[in-house]
Amino acid sequence: MALLTLKPVNANVHSVHLADGTHVGNLKRVGSVWKFKAVGYDTHGAVEPGCGPLTNQHNTVFAQPDAAAVNRQLGSHLS
């Protein structure tokens, strides 16, 4: 079972979600690479860039938005 799923936002962004639908970040195309941008939310629901359960994986580089690759590289960091 995949821990993380991707949802296309536009040609340069895919949102990354836990299996329960919780948004934990985005894959953003930066030049010719895709970078994971972690996000968290404060107690009022405001977005906190670079935070959340995958904070330490912020800026992880990917060749393309591929759910299997995202799960391999980021999924093991979820507790």
NUSENU-279227 format. One record per atom (N, C-alpha, C, CB): atom name; x, y, z; residue number from 1; residue in one letter. Coordinates in Angstrom, 3 decimals, decimal comma. Glycine has a CB too. Layout:
// residues N
<atomo = CA	xx = X	yy = Y	zz = Z	num = NUM	residuo = A> $
...
//
This chain:
// residues 79
<atomo = N	xx = 0,835	yy = -1,187	zz = 0,000	num = 1	residuo = M> $
<atomo = CA	xx = 0,000	yy = 0,000	zz = 0,000	num = 1	residuo = M> $
<atomo = C	xx = 0,879	yy = 1,249	zz = 0,000	num = 1	residuo = M> $
<atomo = CB	xx = -0,949	yy = -0,001	zz = 1,215	num = 1	residuo = M> $
<atomo = N	xx = 0,568	yy = 2,190	zz = -0,837	num = 2	residuo = A> $
<atomo = CA	xx = 1,321	yy = 3,437	zz = -0,919	num = 2	residuo = A> $
<atomo = C	xx = 0,983	yy = 4,320	zz = 0,273	num = 2	residuo = A> $
<atomo = CB	xx = 1,023	yy = 4,175	zz = -2,243	num = 2	residuo = A> $
<atomo = N	xx = 2,006	yy = 4,872	zz = 0,887	num = 3	residuo = L> $
<atomo = CA	xx = 1,810	yy = 5,794	zz = 2,003	num = 3	residuo = L> $
<atomo = C	xx = 1,475	yy = 7,194	zz = 1,511	num = 3	residuo = L> $
<atomo = CB	xx = 3,054	yy = 5,834	zz = 2,882	num = 3	residuo = L> $
<atomo = N	xx = 1,989	yy = 7,527	zz = 0,323	num = 4	residuo = L> $
<atomo = CA	xx = 1,830	yy = 8,866	zz = -0,224	num = 4	residuo = L> $
<atomo = C	xx = 1,202	yy = 8,824	zz = -1,603	num = 4	residuo = L> $
<atomo = CB	xx = 3,170	yy = 9,576	zz = -0,282	num = 4	residuo = L> $
<atomo = N	xx = 0,373	yy = 9,808	zz = -1,886	num = 5	residuo = T> $
<atomo = CA	xx = -0,222	yy = 9,928	zz = -3,211	num = 5	residuo = T> $
<atomo = C	xx = 0,065	yy = 11,316	zz = -3,768	num = 5	residuo = T> $
<atomo = CB	xx = -1,747	yy = 9,661	zz = -3,161	num = 5	residuo = T> $
<atomo = N	xx = 0,033	yy = 11,420	zz = -5,088	num = 6	residuo = L> $
<atomo = CA	xx = 0,240	yy = 12,695	zz = -5,772	num = 6	residuo = L> $
<atomo = C	xx = -1,050	yy = 13,113	zz = -6,448	num = 6	residuo = L> $
<atomo = CB	xx = 1,389	yy = 12,598	zz = -6,803	num = 6	residuo = L> $
<atomo = N	xx = -1,319	yy = 14,416	zz = -6,402	num = 7	residuo = K> $
<atomo = CA	xx = -2,483	yy = 14,973	zz = -7,096	num = 7	residuo = K> $
<atomo = C	xx = -1,997	yy = 16,152	zz = -7,925	num = 7	residuo = K> $
<atomo = CB	xx = -3,614	yy = 15,410	zz = -6,086	num = 7	residuo = K> $
<atomo = N	xx = -2,177	yy = 16,100	zz = -9,245	num = 8	residuo = P> $
<atomo = CA	xx = -1,738	yy = 17,225	zz = -10,081	num = 8	residuo = P> $
<atomo = C	xx = -2,487	yy = 18,503	zz = -9,728	num = 8	residuo = P> $
<atomo = CB	xx = -1,939	yy = 16,898	zz = -11,565	num = 8	residuo = P> $
<atomo = N	xx = -1,740	yy = 19,595	zz = -9,615	num = 9	residuo = V> $
<atomo = CA	xx = -2,321	yy = 20,915	zz = -9,389	num = 9	residuo = V> $
<atomo = C	xx = -2,269	yy = 21,700	zz = -10,691	num = 9	residuo = V> $
<atomo = CB	xx = -1,573	yy = 21,674	zz = -8,251	num = 9	residuo = V> $
<atomo = N	xx = -1,108	yy = 21,680	zz = -11,326	num = 10	residuo = N> $
<atomo = CA	xx = -0,917	yy = 22,271	zz = -12,653	num = 10	residuo = N> $
<atomo = C	xx = 0,310	yy = 21,610	zz = -13,270	num = 10	residuo = N> $
<atomo = CB	xx = -0,749	yy = 23,844	zz = -12,578	num = 10	residuo = N> $
<atomo = N	xx = 0,790	yy = 22,105	zz = -14,390	num = 11	residuo = A> $
<atomo = CA	xx = 1,911	yy = 21,466	zz = -15,093	num = 11	residuo = A> $
<atomo = C	xx = 3,203	yy = 21,461	zz = -14,284	num = 11	residuo = A> $
<atomo = CB	xx = 2,152	yy = 22,162	zz = -16,409	num = 11	residuo = A> $
<atomo = N	xx = 3,320	yy = 22,344	zz = -13,293	num = 12	residuo = N> $
<atomo = CA	xx = 4,564	yy = 22,466	zz = -12,532	num = 12	residuo = N> $
<atomo = C	xx = 4,444	yy = 22,121	zz = -11,053	num = 12	residuo = N> $
<atomo = CB	xx = 5,078	yy = 23,847	zz = -12,657	num = 12	residuo = N> $
<atomo = N	xx = 3,266	yy = 21,678	zz = -10,623	num = 13	residuo = V> $
<atomo = CA	xx = 3,048	yy = 21,373	zz = -9,200	num = 13	residuo = V> $
<atomo = C	xx = 2,148	yy = 20,151	zz = -9,053	num = 13	residuo = V> $
<atomo = CB	xx = 2,425	yy = 22,587	zz = -8,467	num = 13	residuo = V> $
<atomo = N	xx = 2,552	yy = 19,260	zz = -8,146	num = 14	residuo = H> $
<atomo = CA	xx = 1,730	yy = 18,126	zz = -7,727	num = 14	residuo = H> $
<atomo = C	xx = 1,700	yy = 18,150	zz = -6,206	num = 14	residuo = H> $
<atomo = CB	xx = 2,291	yy = 16,747	zz = -8,280	num = 14	residuo = H> $
<atomo = N	xx = 0,517	yy = 18,085	zz = -5,609	num = 15	residuo = S> $
<atomo = CA	xx = 0,440	yy = 18,041	zz = -4,151	num = 15	residuo = S> $
<atomo = C	xx = 0,680	yy = 16,608	zz = -3,683	num = 15	residuo = S> $
<atomo = CB	xx = -0,939	yy = 18,566	zz = -3,647	num = 15	residuo = S> $
<atomo = N	xx = 1,282	yy = 16,485	zz = -2,505	num = 16	residuo = V> $
<atomo = CA	xx = 1,633	yy = 15,189	zz = -1,922	num = 16	residuo = V> $
<atomo = C	xx = 0,783	yy = 14,993	zz = -0,672	num = 16	residuo = V> $
<atomo = CB	xx = 3,170	yy = 15,103	zz = -1,584	num = 16	residuo = V> $
<atomo = N	xx = 0,126	yy = 13,820	zz = -0,594	num = 17	residuo = H> $
<atomo = CA	xx = -0,816	yy = 13,552	zz = 0,497	num = 17	residuo = H> $
<atomo = C	xx = -0,536	yy = 12,203	zz = 1,143	num = 17	residuo = H> $
<atomo = CB	xx = -2,258	yy = 13,595	zz = -0,018	num = 17	residuo = H> $
<atomo = N	xx = -0,805	yy = 12,129	zz = 2,452	num = 18	residuo = L> $
<atomo = CA	xx = -0,785	yy = 10,848	zz = 3,149	num = 18	residuo = L> $
<atomo = C	xx = -1,979	yy = 10,027	zz = 2,675	num = 18	residuo = L> $
<atomo = CB	xx = -0,815	yy = 11,044	zz = 4,702	num = 18	residuo = L> $
<atomo = N	xx = -1,991	yy = 8,750	zz = 2,998	num = 19	residuo = A> $
<atomo = CA	xx = -3,079	yy = 7,863	zz = 2,586	num = 19	residuo = A> $
<atomo = C	xx = -4,441	yy = 8,355	zz = 3,075	num = 19	residuo = A> $
<atomo = CB	xx = -2,826	yy = 6,455	zz = 3,103	num = 19	residuo = A> $
<atomo = N	xx = -4,456	yy = 9,061	zz = 4,223	num = 20	residuo = D> $
<atomo = CA	xx = -5,732	yy = 9,564	zz = 4,750	num = 20	residuo = D> $
<atomo = C	xx = -6,142	yy = 10,902	zz = 4,132	num = 20	residuo = D> $
<atomo = CB	xx = -5,644	yy = 9,712	zz = 6,259	num = 20	residuo = D> $
<atomo = N	xx = -5,346	yy = 11,411	zz = 3,173	num = 21	residuo = G> $
<atomo = CA	xx = -5,668	yy = 12,650	zz = 2,487	num = 21	residuo = G> $
<atomo = C	xx = -4,976	yy = 13,885	zz = 3,028	num = 21	residuo = G> $
<atomo = CB	xx = -7,109	yy = 12,862	zz = 2,536	num = 21	residuo = G> $
<atomo = N	xx = -4,261	yy = 13,760	zz = 4,150	num = 22	residuo = T> $
<atomo = CA	xx = -3,559	yy = 14,902	zz = 4,736	num = 22	residuo = T> $
<atomo = C	xx = -2,487	yy = 15,416	zz = 3,786	num = 22	residuo = T> $
<atomo = CB	xx = -2,932	yy = 14,517	zz = 6,086	num = 22	residuo = T> $
<atomo = N	xx = -2,515	yy = 16,702	zz = 3,510	num = 23	residuo = H> $
<atomo = CA	xx = -1,532	yy = 17,344	zz = 2,627	num = 23	residuo = H> $
<atomo = C	xx = -0,229	yy = 17,551	zz = 3,398	num = 23	residuo = H> $
<atomo = CB	xx = -2,072	yy = 18,709	zz = 2,078	num = 23	residuo = H> $
<atomo = N	xx = 0,886	yy = 16,996	zz = 2,881	num = 24	residuo = V> $
<atomo = CA	xx = 2,182	yy = 17,097	zz = 3,562	num = 24	residuo = V> $
<atomo = C	xx = 3,237	yy = 17,821	zz = 2,734	num = 24	residuo = V> $
<atomo = CB	xx = 2,684	yy = 15,718	zz = 3,911	num = 24	residuo = V> $
<atomo = N	xx = 2,891	yy = 18,229	zz = 1,515	num = 25	residuo = G> $
<atomo = CA	xx = 3,857	yy = 18,959	zz = 0,707	num = 25	residuo = G> $
<atomo = C	xx = 3,467	yy = 19,000	zz = -0,753	num = 25	residuo = G> $
<atomo = CB	xx = 5,218	yy = 18,347	zz = 0,849	num = 25	residuo = G> $
<atomo = N	xx = 4,394	yy = 19,510	zz = -1,536	num = 26	residuo = N> $
<atomo = CA	xx = 4,195	yy = 19,631	zz = -2,978	num = 26	residuo = N> $
<atomo = C	xx = 5,472	yy = 19,245	zz = -3,708	num = 26	residuo = N> $
<atomo = CB	xx = 3,768	yy = 21,066	zz = -3,357	num = 26	residuo = N> $
<atomo = N	xx = 5,301	yy = 18,686	zz = -4,889	num = 27	residuo = L> $
<atomo = CA	xx = 6,429	yy = 18,541	zz = -5,806	num = 27	residuo = L> $
<atomo = C	xx = 6,324	yy = 19,714	zz = -6,757	num = 27	residuo = L> $
<atomo = CB	xx = 6,420	yy = 17,143	zz = -6,575	num = 27	residuo = L> $
<atomo = N	xx = 7,392	yy = 20,509	zz = -6,816	num = 28	residuo = K> $
<atomo = CA	xx = 7,398	yy = 21,676	zz = -7,694	num = 28	residuo = K> $
<atomo = C	xx = 8,536	yy = 21,556	zz = -8,683	num = 28	residuo = K> $
<atomo = CB	xx = 7,518	yy = 22,983	zz = -6,884	num = 28	residuo = K> $
<atomo = N	xx = 8,230	yy = 21,858	zz = -9,953	num = 29	residuo = R> $
<atomo = CA	xx = 9,282	yy = 21,861	zz = -10,971	num = 29	residuo = R> $
<atomo = C	xx = 10,091	yy = 23,147	zz = -10,806	num = 29	residuo = R> $
<atomo = CB	xx = 8,679	yy = 21,748	zz = -12,427	num = 29	residuo = R> $
<atomo = N	xx = 11,386	yy = 22,952	zz = -10,604	num = 30	residuo = V> $
<atomo = CA	xx = 12,314	yy = 24,074	zz = -10,466	num = 30	residuo = V> $
<atomo = C	xx = 13,370	yy = 23,863	zz = -11,548	num = 30	residuo = V> $
<atomo = CB	xx = 12,961	yy = 24,156	zz = -8,999	num = 30	residuo = V> $
<atomo = N	xx = 13,266	yy = 24,622	zz = -12,620	num = 31	residuo = G> $
<atomo = CA	xx = 14,142	yy = 24,382	zz = -13,766	num = 31	residuo = G> $
<atomo = C	xx = 13,804	yy = 23,046	zz = -14,383	num = 31	residuo = G> $
<atomo = CB	xx = 15,628	yy = 24,428	zz = -13,355	num = 31	residuo = G> $
<atomo = N	xx = 14,778	yy = 22,153	zz = -14,431	num = 32	residuo = S> $
<atomo = CA	xx = 14,559	yy = 20,838	zz = -15,042	num = 32	residuo = S> $
<atomo = C	xx = 14,378	yy = 19,717	zz = -14,016	num = 32	residuo = S> $
<atomo = CB	xx = 15,719	yy = 20,500	zz = -15,948	num = 32	residuo = S> $
<atomo = N	xx = 14,333	yy = 20,055	zz = -12,731	num = 33	residuo = V> $
<atomo = CA	xx = 14,151	yy = 19,042	zz = -11,682	num = 33	residuo = V> $
<atomo = C	xx = 12,885	yy = 19,321	zz = -10,898	num = 33	residuo = V> $
<atomo = CB	xx = 15,366	yy = 19,007	zz = -10,734	num = 33	residuo = V> $
<atomo = N	xx = 12,429	yy = 18,307	zz = -10,204	num = 34	residuo = W> $
<atomo = CA	xx = 11,276	yy = 18,428	zz = -9,325	num = 34	residuo = W> $
<atomo = C	xx = 11,788	yy = 18,370	zz = -7,894	num = 34	residuo = W> $
<atomo = CB	xx = 10,213	yy = 17,304	zz = -9,603	num = 34	residuo = W> $
<atomo = N	xx = 11,335	yy = 19,299	zz = -7,060	num = 35	residuo = K> $
<atomo = CA	xx = 11,751	yy = 19,329	zz = -5,659	num = 35	residuo = K> $
<atomo = C	xx = 10,530	yy = 19,169	zz = -4,758	num = 35	residuo = K> $
<atomo = CB	xx = 12,502	yy = 20,648	zz = -5,334	num = 35	residuo = K> $
<atomo = N	xx = 10,714	yy = 18,380	zz = -3,708	num = 36	residuo = F> $
<atomo = CA	xx = 9,672	yy = 18,227	zz = -2,707	num = 36	residuo = F> $
<atomo = C	xx = 9,740	yy = 19,419	zz = -1,754	num = 36	residuo = F> $
<atomo = CB	xx = 9,825	yy = 16,878	zz = -1,935	num = 36	residuo = F> $
<atomo = N	xx = 8,617	yy = 20,062	zz = -1,562	num = 37	residuo = K> $
<atomo = CA	xx = 8,505	yy = 21,195	zz = -0,645	num = 37	residuo = K> $
<atomo = C	xx = 7,542	yy = 20,794	zz = 0,471	num = 37	residuo = K> $
<atomo = CB	xx = 8,011	yy = 22,497	zz = -1,390	num = 37	residuo = K> $
<atomo = N	xx = 8,101	yy = 20,518	zz = 1,653	num = 38	residuo = A> $
<atomo = CA	xx = 7,291	yy = 20,090	zz = 2,793	num = 38	residuo = A> $
<atomo = C	xx = 6,388	yy = 21,226	zz = 3,269	num = 38	residuo = A> $
<atomo = CB	xx = 8,192	yy = 19,608	zz = 3,944	num = 38	residuo = A> $
<atomo = N	xx = 5,208	yy = 20,866	zz = 3,754	num = 39	residuo = V> $
<atomo = CA	xx = 4,311	yy = 21,828	zz = 4,383	num = 39	residuo = V> $
<atomo = C	xx = 3,671	yy = 21,204	zz = 5,617	num = 39	residuo = V> $
<atomo = CB	xx = 3,227	yy = 22,302	zz = 3,389	num = 39	residuo = V> $
<atomo = N	xx = 3,357	yy = 22,050	zz = 6,540	num = 40	residuo = G> $
<atomo = CA	xx = 2,607	yy = 21,665	zz = 7,721	num = 40	residuo = G> $
<atomo = C	xx = 1,536	yy = 22,715	zz = 7,933	num = 40	residuo = G> $
<atomo = CB	xx = 3,529	yy = 21,524	zz = 8,976	num = 40	residuo = G> $
<atomo = N	xx = 0,757	yy = 22,550	zz = 8,967	num = 41	residuo = Y> $
<atomo = CA	xx = -0,315	yy = 23,487	zz = 9,278	num = 41	residuo = Y> $
<atomo = C	xx = -0,286	yy = 23,798	zz = 10,764	num = 41	residuo = Y> $
<atomo = CB	xx = -1,696	yy = 22,919	zz = 8,862	num = 41	residuo = Y> $
<atomo = N	xx = -0,497	yy = 25,077	zz = 11,121	num = 42	residuo = D> $
<atomo = CA	xx = -0,542	yy = 25,436	zz = 12,528	num = 42	residuo = D> $
<atomo = C	xx = -1,924	yy = 25,115	zz = 13,100	num = 42	residuo = D> $
<atomo = CB	xx = -0,204	yy = 26,932	zz = 12,721	num = 42	residuo = D> $
<atomo = N	xx = -2,120	yy = 25,431	zz = 14,364	num = 43	residuo = T> $
<atomo = CA	xx = -3,381	yy = 25,087	zz = 15,028	num = 43	residuo = T> $
<atomo = C	xx = -4,590	yy = 25,820	zz = 14,464	num = 43	residuo = T> $
<atomo = CB	xx = -3,273	yy = 25,378	zz = 16,490	num = 43	residuo = T> $
<atomo = N	xx = -4,340	yy = 26,884	zz = 13,710	num = 44	residuo = H> $
<atomo = CA	xx = -5,431	yy = 27,639	zz = 13,088	num = 44	residuo = H> $
<atomo = C	xx = -5,637	yy = 27,248	zz = 11,626	num = 44	residuo = H> $
<atomo = CB	xx = -5,153	yy = 29,133	zz = 13,185	num = 44	residuo = H> $
<atomo = N	xx = -4,851	yy = 26,286	zz = 11,138	num = 45	residuo = G> $
<atomo = CA	xx = -4,992	yy = 25,823	zz = 9,764	num = 45	residuo = G> $
<atomo = C	xx = -4,162	yy = 26,578	zz = 8,752	num = 45	residuo = G> $
<atomo = CB	xx = -6,399	yy = 25,901	zz = 9,368	num = 45	residuo = G> $
<atomo = N	xx = -3,336	yy = 27,513	zz = 9,217	num = 46	residuo = A> $
<atomo = CA	xx = -2,476	yy = 28,266	zz = 8,296	num = 46	residuo = A> $
<atomo = C	xx = -1,299	yy = 27,402	zz = 7,850	num = 46	residuo = A> $
<atomo = CB	xx = -1,965	yy = 29,570	zz = 8,963	num = 46	residuo = A> $
<atomo = N	xx = -0,938	yy = 27,514	zz = 6,582	num = 47	residuo = V> $
<atomo = CA	xx = 0,175	yy = 26,743	zz = 6,016	num = 47	residuo = V> $
<atomo = C	xx = 1,498	yy = 27,216	zz = 6,623	num = 47	residuo = V> $
<atomo = CB	xx = 0,209	yy = 26,879	zz = 4,464	num = 47	residuo = V> $
<atomo = N	xx = 2,347	yy = 26,236	zz = 6,970	num = 48	residuo = E> $
<atomo = CA	xx = 3,691	yy = 26,502	zz = 7,468	num = 48	residuo = E> $
<atomo = C	xx = 4,679	yy = 25,861	zz = 6,492	num = 48	residuo = E> $
<atomo = CB	xx = 3,886	yy = 25,948	zz = 8,934	num = 48	residuo = E> $
<atomo = N	xx = 5,221	yy = 26,641	zz = 5,550	num = 49	residuo = P> $
<atomo = CA	xx = 6,167	yy = 26,101	zz = 4,569	num = 49	residuo = P> $
<atomo = C	xx = 7,398	yy = 25,495	zz = 5,250	num = 49	residuo = P> $
<atomo = CB	xx = 6,599	yy = 27,203	zz = 3,590	num = 49	residuo = P> $
<atomo = N	xx = 7,849	yy = 24,366	zz = 4,718	num = 50	residuo = G> $
<atomo = CA	xx = 9,041	yy = 23,704	zz = 5,235	num = 50	residuo = G> $
<atomo = C	xx = 8,808	yy = 22,926	zz = 6,513	num = 50	residuo = G> $
<atomo = CB	xx = 10,103	yy = 24,706	zz = 5,468	num = 50	residuo = G> $
<atomo = N	xx = 7,566	yy = 22,758	zz = 6,917	num = 51	residuo = C> $
<atomo = CA	xx = 7,239	yy = 22,069	zz = 8,173	num = 51	residuo = C> $
<atomo = C	xx = 6,484	yy = 20,774	zz = 7,895	num = 51	residuo = C> $
<atomo = CB	xx = 6,402	yy = 22,983	zz = 9,094	num = 51	residuo = C> $
<atomo = N	xx = 5,906	yy = 20,219	zz = 8,938	num = 52	residuo = G> $
<atomo = CA	xx = 5,107	yy = 19,004	zz = 8,805	num = 52	residuo = G> $
<atomo = C	xx = 5,915	yy = 17,748	zz = 9,025	num = 52	residuo = G> $
<atomo = CB	xx = 4,469	yy = 18,953	zz = 7,453	num = 52	residuo = G> $
<atomo = N	xx = 5,297	yy = 16,586	zz = 8,792	num = 53	residuo = P> $
<atomo = CA	xx = 5,946	yy = 15,309	zz = 9,093	num = 53	residuo = P> $
<atomo = C	xx = 7,143	yy = 14,985	zz = 8,194	num = 53	residuo = P> $
<atomo = CB	xx = 4,941	yy = 14,208	zz = 8,982	num = 53	residuo = P> $
<atomo = N	xx = 7,299	yy = 15,695	zz = 7,086	num = 54	residuo = L> $
<atomo = CA	xx = 8,427	yy = 15,427	zz = 6,181	num = 54	residuo = L> $
<atomo = C	xx = 9,386	yy = 16,622	zz = 6,087	num = 54	residuo = L> $
<atomo = CB	xx = 7,904	yy = 15,072	zz = 4,781	num = 54	residuo = L> $
<atomo = N	xx = 9,462	yy = 17,388	zz = 7,171	num = 55	residuo = T> $
<atomo = CA	xx = 10,333	yy = 18,570	zz = 7,222	num = 55	residuo = T> $
<atomo = C	xx = 11,757	yy = 18,257	zz = 6,784	num = 55	residuo = T> $
<atomo = CB	xx = 10,350	yy = 19,145	zz = 8,627	num = 55	residuo = T> $
<atomo = N	xx = 12,309	yy = 17,171	zz = 7,281	num = 56	residuo = N> $
<atomo = CA	xx = 13,712	yy = 16,844	zz = 6,977	num = 56	residuo = N> $
<atomo = C	xx = 13,939	yy = 16,419	zz = 5,533	num = 56	residuo = N> $
<atomo = CB	xx = 14,186	yy = 15,748	zz = 7,888	num = 56	residuo = N> $
<atomo = N	xx = 12,865	yy = 16,205	zz = 4,781	num = 57	residuo = Q> $
<atomo = CA	xx = 12,993	yy = 15,826	zz = 3,376	num = 57	residuo = Q> $
<atomo = C	xx = 12,717	yy = 17,005	zz = 2,442	num = 57	residuo = Q> $
<atomo = CB	xx = 12,041	yy = 14,678	zz = 3,055	num = 57	residuo = Q> $
<atomo = N	xx = 12,524	yy = 18,190	zz = 3,022	num = 58	residuo = H> $
<atomo = CA	xx = 12,290	yy = 19,406	zz = 2,237	num = 58	residuo = H> $
<atomo = C	xx = 13,435	yy = 19,581	zz = 1,238	num = 58	residuo = H> $
<atomo = CB	xx = 12,165	yy = 20,663	zz = 3,167	num = 58	residuo = H> $
<atomo = N	xx = 13,100	yy = 19,838	zz = -0,003	num = 59	residuo = N> $
<atomo = CA	xx = 14,042	yy = 20,020	zz = -1,124	num = 59	residuo = N> $
<atomo = C	xx = 14,631	yy = 18,728	zz = -1,673	num = 59	residuo = N> $
<atomo = CB	xx = 15,161	yy = 20,905	zz = -0,693	num = 59	residuo = N> $
<atomo = N	xx = 14,062	yy = 17,562	zz = -1,314	num = 60	residuo = T> $
<atomo = CA	xx = 14,485	yy = 16,312	zz = -1,945	num = 60	residuo = T> $
<atomo = C	xx = 14,198	yy = 16,423	zz = -3,442	num = 60	residuo = T> $
<atomo = CB	xx = 13,749	yy = 15,067	zz = -1,311	num = 60	residuo = T> $
<atomo = N	xx = 15,153	yy = 16,010	zz = -4,260	num = 61	residuo = V> $
<atomo = CA	xx = 15,045	yy = 16,162	zz = -5,721	num = 61	residuo = V> $
<atomo = C	xx = 14,513	yy = 14,880	zz = -6,355	num = 61	residuo = V> $
<atomo = CB	xx = 16,418	yy = 16,528	zz = -6,336	num = 61	residuo = V> $
<atomo = N	xx = 13,638	yy = 15,051	zz = -7,338	num = 62	residuo = F> $
<atomo = CA	xx = 13,082	yy = 13,955	zz = -8,123	num = 62	residuo = F> $
<atomo = C	xx = 13,231	yy = 14,277	zz = -9,603	num = 62	residuo = F> $
<atomo = CB	xx = 11,592	yy = 13,705	zz = -7,759	num = 62	residuo = F> $
<atomo = N	xx = 13,363	yy = 13,238	zz = -10,436	num = 63	residuo = A> $
<atomo = CA	xx = 13,475	yy = 13,423	zz = -11,886	num = 63	residuo = A> $
<atomo = C	xx = 12,131	yy = 13,800	zz = -12,498	num = 63	residuo = A> $
<atomo = CB	xx = 14,014	yy = 12,149	zz = -12,548	num = 63	residuo = A> $
<atomo = N	xx = 11,050	yy = 13,308	zz = -11,887	num = 64	residuo = Q> $
<atomo = CA	xx = 9,703	yy = 13,553	zz = -12,393	num = 64	residuo = Q> $
<atomo = C	xx = 8,710	yy = 13,281	zz = -11,268	num = 64	residuo = Q> $
<atomo = CB	xx = 9,395	yy = 12,663	zz = -13,644	num = 64	residuo = Q> $
<atomo = N	xx = 7,470	yy = 13,728	zz = -11,398	num = 65	residuo = P> $
<atomo = CA	xx = 6,468	yy = 13,441	zz = -10,371	num = 65	residuo = P> $
<atomo = C	xx = 5,960	yy = 12,005	zz = -10,498	num = 65	residuo = P> $
<atomo = CB	xx = 5,293	yy = 14,433	zz = -10,473	num = 65	residuo = P> $
<atomo = N	xx = 6,576	yy = 11,099	zz = -9,776	num = 66	residuo = D> $
<atomo = CA	xx = 6,268	yy = 9,673	zz = -9,846	num = 66	residuo = D> $
<atomo = C	xx = 5,948	yy = 9,174	zz = -8,436	num = 66	residuo = D> $
<atomo = CB	xx = 7,459	yy = 8,866	zz = -10,472	num = 66	residuo = D> $
<atomo = N	xx = 4,729	yy = 8,682	zz = -8,222	num = 67	residuo = A> $
<atomo = CA	xx = 4,288	yy = 8,263	zz = -6,891	num = 67	residuo = A> $
<atomo = C	xx = 5,164	yy = 7,153	zz = -6,312	num = 67	residuo = A> $
<atomo = CB	xx = 2,844	yy = 7,797	zz = -6,947	num = 67	residuo = A> $
<atomo = N	xx = 5,604	yy = 6,208	zz = -7,132	num = 68	residuo = A> $
<atomo = CA	xx = 6,451	yy = 5,126	zz = -6,631	num = 68	residuo = A> $
<atomo = C	xx = 7,788	yy = 5,679	zz = -6,127	num = 68	residuo = A> $
<atomo = CB	xx = 6,689	yy = 4,071	zz = -7,736	num = 68	residuo = A> $
<atomo = N	xx = 8,380	yy = 6,595	zz = -6,867	num = 69	residuo = A> $
<atomo = CA	xx = 9,655	yy = 7,194	zz = -6,453	num = 69	residuo = A> $
<atomo = C	xx = 9,470	yy = 8,031	zz = -5,187	num = 69	residuo = A> $
<atomo = CB	xx = 10,239	yy = 8,067	zz = -7,589	num = 69	residuo = A> $
<atomo = N	xx = 8,374	yy = 8,769	zz = -5,120	num = 70	residuo = V> $
<atomo = CA	xx = 8,096	yy = 9,580	zz = -3,932	num = 70	residuo = V> $
<atomo = C	xx = 7,949	yy = 8,674	zz = -2,713	num = 70	residuo = V> $
<atomo = CB	xx = 6,814	yy = 10,434	zz = -4,132	num = 70	residuo = V> $
<atomo = N	xx = 7,242	yy = 7,571	zz = -2,852	num = 71	residuo = N> $
<atomo = CA	xx = 7,092	yy = 6,630	zz = -1,740	num = 71	residuo = N> $
<atomo = C	xx = 8,413	yy = 5,994	zz = -1,344	num = 71	residuo = N> $
<atomo = CB	xx = 6,098	yy = 5,549	zz = -2,102	num = 71	residuo = N> $
<atomo = N	xx = 9,253	yy = 5,654	zz = -2,320	num = 72	residuo = R> $
<atomo = CA	xx = 10,565	yy = 5,083	zz = -2,002	num = 72	residuo = R> $
<atomo = C	xx = 11,425	yy = 6,068	zz = -1,224	num = 72	residuo = R> $
<atomo = CB	xx = 11,288	yy = 4,661	zz = -3,282	num = 72	residuo = R> $
<atomo = N	xx = 11,459	yy = 7,319	zz = -1,671	num = 73	residuo = Q> $
<atomo = CA	xx = 12,352	yy = 8,298	zz = -1,069	num = 73	residuo = Q> $
<atomo = C	xx = 11,797	yy = 8,969	zz = 0,180	num = 73	residuo = Q> $
<atomo = CB	xx = 12,681	yy = 9,336	zz = -2,068	num = 73	residuo = Q> $
<atomo = N	xx = 10,505	yy = 9,147	zz = 0,244	num = 74	residuo = L> $
<atomo = CA	xx = 9,927	yy = 9,879	zz = 1,375	num = 74	residuo = L> $
<atomo = C	xx = 9,125	yy = 9,011	zz = 2,346	num = 74	residuo = L> $
<atomo = CB	xx = 9,046	yy = 10,965	zz = 0,857	num = 74	residuo = L> $
<atomo = N	xx = 8,525	yy = 7,946	zz = 1,838	num = 75	residuo = G> $
<atomo = CA	xx = 7,636	yy = 7,117	zz = 2,648	num = 75	residuo = G> $
<atomo = C	xx = 8,288	yy = 6,512	zz = 3,870	num = 75	residuo = G> $
<atomo = CB	xx = 7,084	yy = 6,032	zz = 1,820	num = 75	residuo = G> $
<atomo = N	xx = 9,559	yy = 6,154	zz = 3,770	num = 76	residuo = S> $
<atomo = CA	xx = 10,245	yy = 5,534	zz = 4,900	num = 76	residuo = S> $
<atomo = C	xx = 10,504	yy = 6,525	zz = 6,028	num = 76	residuo = S> $
<atomo = CB	xx = 11,556	yy = 4,927	zz = 4,442	num = 76	residuo = S> $
<atomo = N	xx = 10,336	yy = 7,820	zz = 5,776	num = 77	residuo = H> $
<atomo = CA	xx = 10,576	yy = 8,833	zz = 6,796	num = 77	residuo = H> $
<atomo = C	xx = 9,326	yy = 9,165	zz = 7,611	num = 77	residuo = H> $
<atomo = CB	xx = 11,105	yy = 10,086	zz = 6,149	num = 77	residuo = H> $
<atomo = N	xx = 8,235	yy = 8,505	zz = 7,310	num = 78	residuo = L> $
<atomo = CA	xx = 6,994	yy = 8,723	zz = 8,059	num = 78	residuo = L> $
<atomo = C	xx = 6,948	yy = 7,762	zz = 9,229	num = 78	residuo = L> $
<atomo = CB	xx = 5,747	yy = 8,541	zz = 7,151	num = 78	residuo = L> $
<atomo = N	xx = 6,561	yy = 8,266	zz = 10,383	num = 79	residuo = S> $
<atomo = CA	xx = 6,454	yy = 7,368	zz = 11,547	num = 79	residuo = S> $
<atomo = C	xx = 5,029	yy = 6,979	zz = 11,809	num = 79	residuo = S> $
<atomo = CB	xx = 7,036	yy = 8,019	zz = 12,789	num = 79	residuo = S> $
//
